[in-house]
C-alpha cells in the first residue's frame, strides 16, 4: 500500500477550472443531484440555440449506443444564466444536467480499480464519493461538452473533427475526415462499423475492455495562436486532452514517426508538424493523435453493463469540446490587444 501523506486538514479539491480569458468551471458528481458548468468569458451578442447545445450533449450521452454503458440518461440541459432573447449577455453562463438513472446501490467503497482514482482520491482527500467514481467519473465530461458548444460560438468558421483511428486491434485512417460520412461509432473505416460493433459487444459480454487512438483535425484556424514558451498552443492542447480520463498521450503531425525520421526528411513539409510550429499555429490544418488506455472496470462489474468497455465512441465530442475551449481561449488572448 502506498504511503499517504498526512496534513493538518484533508485537502480540498482544486483544479476544476480550465482556461484564462475563456474559462470553464465544472461541478457535480456522477451520482449527485446534477452536473454542470459555469462558462466565463463568452462575448455578448452571440446567437444561442438550445437545440444545438442539446444535440452536442446527445452525442456523448450514455444509453445512446448498445456497445456502451447501460446507464440511460436523457442529459436534458438547463441554461440557468447568461442568456436573453436568444443571445449571450456576456455574463457568466451556467448550465446544468440533472442525474436521473444513478443506481447508487450498485457501488461500494471497497471497490478499487487500478488506474482509476479510487485509491488516490482516498489518499489525497481522506473522503470520497465512491458512487460511480464521483468527480473521477467520465460523466463529468458532459459539462465540458456544454462548455465546448459556447466556445464554438466564438470560433464561427473553425471546424473540428475527431474520429476513431484505432480501437483494439482494428486500425483505420480517414483521408479526408471532414468529408467522410462516418457511421455511429465514427470509426475511420465506416465499412467496418458492424465488425467493430460486434467486437465491442463481445468485450461487454466477457467483462473485458479496450483502448485505442483518436485522430483530431482542426481546420480554418488562423496563424499566430499560442505563445512561444510555457503557453505553447501544443502544450495547452496536450493538457486539455490528457485531462480527459484514460487519455495517456498526445502527438502532433507525424507524431511517433518523428523519432525515426531524419531531419532532412521531416523538414521537407510543414504538414509534418501538424499545424503548429514553435508552439504557434501556422494557419494550416492542425492534426493530433490521442492515445487512450482500456477502461479500468473489468470482470464481473463490467459484465453488469453499467460501464463502457471502450470510451472511444463517447469520447469524441469531449475531445472536440476540449479543443474548442483551448482554441477559444487562445483566440481571445491573441485578440485582446487589438486596437
C-alpha positions as CSV (number, residue, x, y, z in Angstrom):
1,X,0.0,0.0,0.0
2,X,1.4,3.4,-1.0
3,X,2.2,5.8,1.8
4,X,-0.4,8.5,2.4
5,X,0.9,11.9,3.4
6,X,-0.9,13.4,6.3
7,X,-1.5,17.1,6.8
8,X,-3.4,19.1,9.4
9,X,-6.6,19.0,7.3
10,X,-7.8,17.0,4.3
11,X,-7.1,18.7,1.0
12,X,-9.9,20.4,-0.9
13,X,-10.4,19.5,-4.5
14,X,-8.9,22.3,-6.7
15,X,-8.3,22.4,-10.4
16,X,-11.9,22.5,-11.5
17,X,-11.3,25.5,-13.8
18,X,-9.8,25.4,-17.3
19,X,-8.8,28.5,-19.4
20,X,-7.8,32.1,-18.8
21,X,-9.8,34.6,-20.8
22,X,-12.3,32.0,-21.9
23,X,-12.8,29.7,-18.9
24,X,-15.0,26.8,-17.7
25,X,-15.5,25.6,-14.2
26,X,-17.3,22.2,-13.9
27,X,-19.2,20.9,-10.9
28,X,-21.1,17.8,-9.7
29,X,-20.6,14.1,-9.2
30,X,-21.6,11.1,-11.2
31,X,-24.3,10.1,-8.7
32,X,-25.1,13.5,-7.2
33,X,-28.2,15.6,-8.0
34,X,-26.7,17.2,-11.1
35,X,-23.6,18.1,-13.0
36,X,-22.9,21.3,-14.9
37,X,-20.6,24.2,-15.7
38,X,-20.1,27.9,-15.4
39,X,-18.6,29.3,-18.6
40,X,-17.0,32.7,-18.3
41,X,-15.6,35.0,-21.0
42,X,-18.3,34.4,-23.6
43,X,-18.7,37.7,-25.6
44,X,-22.1,39.3,-25.6
45,X,-24.4,39.2,-28.6
46,X,-23.7,35.7,-29.9
47,X,-26.6,33.8,-31.3
48,X,-27.6,30.8,-29.0
49,X,-29.6,27.7,-29.8
50,X,-30.8,25.4,-27.0
51,X,-31.4,22.7,-29.7
52,X,-27.8,22.8,-30.9
53,X,-26.5,22.7,-27.3
54,X,-28.7,19.7,-26.6
55,X,-27.5,18.0,-29.8
56,X,-23.9,18.2,-28.7
57,X,-24.8,16.6,-25.3
58,X,-26.7,13.9,-27.1
59,X,-23.6,12.8,-28.9
60,X,-21.9,11.7,-25.7
61,X,-24.9,10.7,-23.5
62,X,-25.0,7.2,-22.0
63,X,-27.6,4.8,-23.4
64,X,-27.4,6.0,-26.9
65,X,-25.3,3.1,-28.2
66,X,-25.7,-0.6,-27.3
67,X,-22.0,-1.1,-27.2
68,X,-21.5,1.4,-24.3
69,X,-22.8,1.6,-20.7
70,X,-26.4,0.6,-20.0
71,X,-26.9,3.7,-17.8
72,X,-29.6,5.6,-19.7
73,X,-29.6,9.3,-19.1
74,X,-31.5,11.9,-21.1
75,X,-28.9,14.5,-20.2
76,X,-31.5,17.2,-20.6
77,X,-29.7,20.5,-20.3
78,X,-30.9,23.6,-18.4
79,X,-29.4,27.0,-19.0
80,X,-29.6,29.0,-15.8
81,X,-28.0,32.3,-16.7
82,X,-26.1,34.4,-19.3
83,X,-28.8,34.3,-22.0
84,X,-31.5,36.7,-23.0
85,X,-33.7,36.8,-26.2
86,X,-31.6,34.1,-27.8
87,X,-28.3,35.8,-27.4
88,X,-25.4,35.7,-25.0
89,X,-25.2,38.5,-22.4
90,X,-21.5,38.5,-21.9
91,X,-22.1,37.4,-18.3
92,X,-21.3,34.0,-16.8
93,X,-23.3,31.2,-18.3
94,X,-24.4,28.5,-16.0
95,X,-25.7,25.2,-17.4
96,X,-26.9,22.1,-15.5
97,X,-27.9,18.5,-16.3
98,X,-29.8,16.5,-13.6
99,X,-28.9,12.9,-12.9
100,X,-31.9,10.5,-13.2
101,X,-30.6,7.0,-13.6
102,X,-27.8,6.5,-11.0
103,X,-28.4,3.1,-9.3
104,X,-26.0,4.0,-6.5
105,X,-26.7,0.7,-4.7
106,X,-24.5,-1.0,-7.4
107,X,-21.4,0.6,-5.8
108,X,-19.5,0.1,-2.6
109,X,-16.5,1.8,-1.1
110,X,-14.4,-1.3,-1.2
111,X,-14.3,-1.4,-5.0
112,X,-10.8,-0.5,-6.1
113,X,-9.8,-0.2,-9.7
114,X,-6.1,0.1,-10.6
115,X,-5.6,3.1,-12.9
116,X,-8.7,4.8,-11.7
117,X,-9.0,7.4,-8.9
118,X,-10.4,5.1,-6.3
119,X,-7.2,4.8,-4.2
120,X,-5.6,8.1,-4.9
121,X,-8.8,10.1,-4.2
122,X,-8.9,8.5,-0.8
123,X,-5.2,9.1,-0.2
124,X,-5.5,12.8,-1.1
125,X,-8.8,13.8,0.3
126,X,-9.4,11.3,3.1
127,X,-13.1,11.0,2.0
128,X,-14.6,10.4,-1.4
129,X,-17.8,9.8,-3.3
130,X,-17.4,6.1,-4.4
131,X,-20.8,6.1,-6.2
132,X,-19.8,5.7,-9.8
133,X,-16.5,7.4,-9.2
134,X,-17.8,10.8,-8.1
135,X,-15.8,13.5,-9.9
136,X,-13.4,10.9,-11.5
137,X,-16.3,9.5,-13.5
138,X,-16.4,10.1,-17.2
139,X,-19.9,11.6,-16.6
140,X,-18.1,14.8,-15.6
141,X,-17.3,15.3,-19.3
142,X,-20.8,16.3,-20.1
143,X,-20.0,19.7,-18.6
144,X,-17.0,20.0,-20.9
145,X,-19.2,19.3,-23.9
146,X,-21.6,22.0,-22.9
147,X,-18.7,24.5,-22.5
148,X,-17.3,23.4,-25.9
149,X,-20.6,24.4,-27.5
150,X,-20.2,28.0,-26.2
151,X,-16.5,28.0,-27.2
152,X,-17.7,27.1,-30.7
153,X,-19.8,30.3,-30.9
154,X,-16.6,32.3,-30.6
155,X,-14.9,30.2,-33.4
156,X,-17.5,30.6,-36.1
157,X,-15.5,29.3,-39.1
158,X,-13.2,26.9,-37.4
159,X,-14.0,23.2,-38.0
160,X,-13.3,20.4,-35.6
161,X,-13.5,16.7,-36.4
162,X,-12.5,13.8,-34.2
163,X,-12.7,10.2,-35.2
164,X,-11.5,6.7,-34.0
165,X,-8.4,5.7,-35.9
166,X,-7.7,2.6,-33.8
167,X,-9.9,0.5,-31.4
168,X,-8.2,-2.6,-30.0
169,X,-6.6,-4.4,-32.9
170,X,-8.6,-2.5,-35.6
171,X,-6.9,0.3,-37.3
172,X,-8.1,2.8,-40.0
173,X,-7.5,6.3,-41.3
174,X,-9.9,8.7,-42.9
175,X,-8.0,10.6,-45.6
176,X,-10.5,13.5,-45.5
177,X,-12.3,13.3,-42.2
178,X,-14.3,16.5,-42.8
179,X,-15.8,14.9,-46.0
180,X,-16.1,11.3,-44.7
181,X,-19.6,10.0,-44.0
182,X,-19.0,8.3,-40.6
183,X,-21.4,5.9,-39.0
184,X,-22.5,6.0,-35.4
185,X,-19.2,4.8,-33.9
186,X,-17.2,7.3,-36.0
187,X,-14.5,4.8,-36.9
188,X,-12.0,5.7,-39.7
189,X,-13.3,2.9,-41.9
190,X,-17.1,3.2,-41.9
191,X,-17.5,-0.1,-43.8
192,X,-16.1,-2.0,-40.7
193,X,-18.8,-0.4,-38.4
194,X,-20.7,-3.7,-37.9
195,X,-17.5,-5.7,-37.2
196,X,-16.3,-3.1,-34.6
197,X,-19.8,-3.1,-33.0
198,X,-19.6,-6.9,-32.6
199,X,-16.1,-6.6,-31.2
200,X,-17.3,-4.2,-28.5
201,X,-20.4,-6.3,-27.7
202,X,-18.1,-9.3,-27.1
203,X,-15.9,-7.1,-24.8
204,X,-19.0,-6.2,-22.7
205,X,-20.2,-9.9,-22.5
206,X,-16.7,-11.1,-21.4
207,X,-16.1,-8.3,-18.9
208,X,-13.1,-7.0,-20.9
209,X,-12.2,-3.5,-22.1
210,X,-10.1,-2.0,-24.9
211,X,-8.3,1.3,-25.7
212,X,-7.3,2.9,-28.9
213,X,-6.5,6.1,-30.7
214,X,-8.4,9.2,-31.8
215,X,-7.4,11.5,-34.6
216,X,-8.4,15.1,-34.2
217,X,-8.3,17.6,-37.1
218,X,-8.8,21.4,-36.7
219,X,-9.4,23.3,-39.9
220,X,-9.6,27.1,-40.9
221,X,-7.6,28.2,-37.8
222,X,-5.7,31.4,-38.2
223,X,-2.0,31.7,-37.7
224,X,-0.5,33.2,-34.6
225,X,-2.3,31.5,-31.8
226,X,-0.2,30.3,-28.9
227,X,2.8,31.7,-27.0
228,X,6.5,30.7,-27.6
229,X,7.4,29.4,-24.1
230,X,5.1,28.0,-21.5
231,X,1.8,28.7,-23.1
232,X,2.6,27.0,-26.4
233,X,-0.6,26.0,-28.3
234,X,0.5,22.4,-28.4
235,X,1.2,22.4,-24.7
236,X,-2.3,23.7,-23.8
237,X,-3.9,21.3,-26.2
238,X,-2.0,18.4,-24.7
239,X,-3.0,19.5,-21.2
240,X,-6.6,19.7,-22.4
241,X,-6.6,16.3,-23.9
242,X,-4.7,14.5,-21.1
243,X,-7.2,16.0,-18.6
244,X,-9.7,13.6,-20.1
245,X,-9.8,10.3,-18.2
246,X,-7.9,7.4,-19.8
247,X,-6.0,9.7,-22.3
248,X,-2.4,8.7,-21.8
249,X,-0.7,10.5,-24.6
250,X,-0.9,13.1,-27.4
251,X,1.2,13.6,-30.5
252,X,1.1,16.2,-33.3
253,X,1.6,15.8,-37.1
254,X,3.5,12.7,-37.9
255,X,3.8,12.0,-34.2
256,X,5.8,9.0,-33.2
257,X,7.4,8.9,-36.7
258,X,9.4,11.9,-35.7
259,X,11.6,9.6,-33.6
260,X,12.8,7.6,-36.7
261,X,12.6,10.3,-39.4
262,X,15.8,12.2,-40.3
263,X,15.6,16.0,-40.0
264,X,16.3,16.4,-43.7
265,X,13.1,14.4,-44.4
266,X,10.9,15.7,-41.5
267,X,11.6,19.4,-42.6
268,X,10.6,18.9,-46.2
269,X,7.0,19.6,-45.5
270,X,5.3,21.9,-42.9
271,X,2.4,19.4,-42.9
272,X,4.6,17.0,-40.9
273,X,4.3,19.4,-37.9
274,X,0.5,19.2,-37.7
275,X,-0.2,22.9,-38.0
276,X,1.9,24.1,-35.1
277,X,5.5,25.4,-35.3
278,X,7.4,26.9,-32.4
279,X,4.3,26.4,-30.2
280,X,2.3,28.8,-32.5
281,X,-0.4,27.9,-35.1
282,X,0.9,28.3,-38.6
283,X,-2.5,28.6,-40.4
284,X,-2.5,25.0,-41.7
285,X,-4.7,22.2,-40.5
286,X,-3.9,21.0,-37.0
287,X,-3.6,17.2,-36.8
288,X,-3.4,15.4,-33.4
289,X,-3.4,11.8,-32.3
290,X,-4.7,10.9,-28.9
291,X,-3.9,7.6,-27.1
292,X,-6.5,6.1,-24.8
293,X,-6.0,3.1,-22.5
294,X,-8.6,0.5,-21.8
295,X,-11.1,1.4,-19.0
296,X,-10.3,0.1,-15.5
297,X,-13.6,-1.5,-14.8
298,X,-13.4,-5.2,-15.9
299,X,-14.6,-8.6,-14.9
300,X,-18.0,-9.2,-13.2
301,X,-18.6,-5.5,-12.5
302,X,-18.1,-4.7,-16.2
303,X,-20.4,-7.6,-17.2
304,X,-23.2,-6.0,-15.3
305,X,-23.3,-3.4,-18.0
306,X,-23.0,-0.1,-16.2
307,X,-19.6,0.7,-17.7
308,X,-18.1,1.4,-21.1
309,X,-16.0,-1.5,-22.5
310,X,-14.2,1.3,-24.5
311,X,-14.7,5.0,-24.1
312,X,-13.8,6.0,-27.7
313,X,-17.3,6.1,-29.2
314,X,-18.4,8.5,-26.5
315,X,-15.2,10.5,-26.0
316,X,-15.2,12.1,-29.5
317,X,-17.4,15.1,-28.6
318,X,-15.4,15.5,-25.4
319,X,-12.1,15.7,-27.5
320,X,-13.7,18.3,-29.8
321,X,-15.0,20.3,-26.9
322,X,-11.6,20.5,-25.1
323,X,-10.1,21.6,-28.4
324,X,-12.7,24.3,-28.8
325,X,-12.2,25.5,-25.2
326,X,-8.4,25.7,-25.8
327,X,-8.6,27.4,-29.1
328,X,-11.3,29.9,-28.0
329,X,-9.1,30.9,-25.0
330,X,-6.1,31.5,-27.2
331,X,-8.2,33.3,-29.8
332,X,-9.4,35.8,-27.2
333,X,-5.9,36.2,-25.8
334,X,-4.5,36.8,-29.2
335,X,-7.0,39.5,-30.0
336,X,-7.1,41.1,-26.5
337,X,-4.6,43.8,-27.5
338,X,-6.1,44.6,-31.0
339,X,-6.7,48.4,-31.3
